[in-house]
Amino acid sequence: MAKKKEKDPEVEAVGRRVRLARQGRQMTLEKLAEDAETSVQFLSQVEKGEQSMTMIKFGKLAKALRVSSDYLLFGREGQEDLAGLAAEFLGEMNPIERDLLARTVVGFQGILEAIGPENER
């Protein structure tokens, strides 16, 4: 009986982040495959942590997902990357969605200020 090959934890982590980024952008595997110039089967294997990729495919995937290579590799973004991603995300929203998001953020800010350590008795 053939022994099942163990998955590389780093490849699995990259795959999880690819899936999270894709789902966060509400993209199907088909759309991401098209944008990254690859196949659905390949992306499915990447997301499952069963397949690593060349630097060329990695770059195309990061670009298609609109995330940095730092995010895909290490799960982090630089502050300037986060600001850029946020601006791009906000730019894609319609005015009603932006207003709703702004009201939500202001509401959360008020909650955080109300429960902050300086308000504890």
Secondary structure, DSSP 8 states (H G I E B T S, - for coil): --------HHHHHHHHHHHHHHHHTT--HHHHHHHTTS-HHHHHHHHTT-----HHHHHHHHHHHT--HHHHHHS---HHHHHHHHHHHHHHS-HHHHHHHHHHHHHHHHHHHHHSGGG--
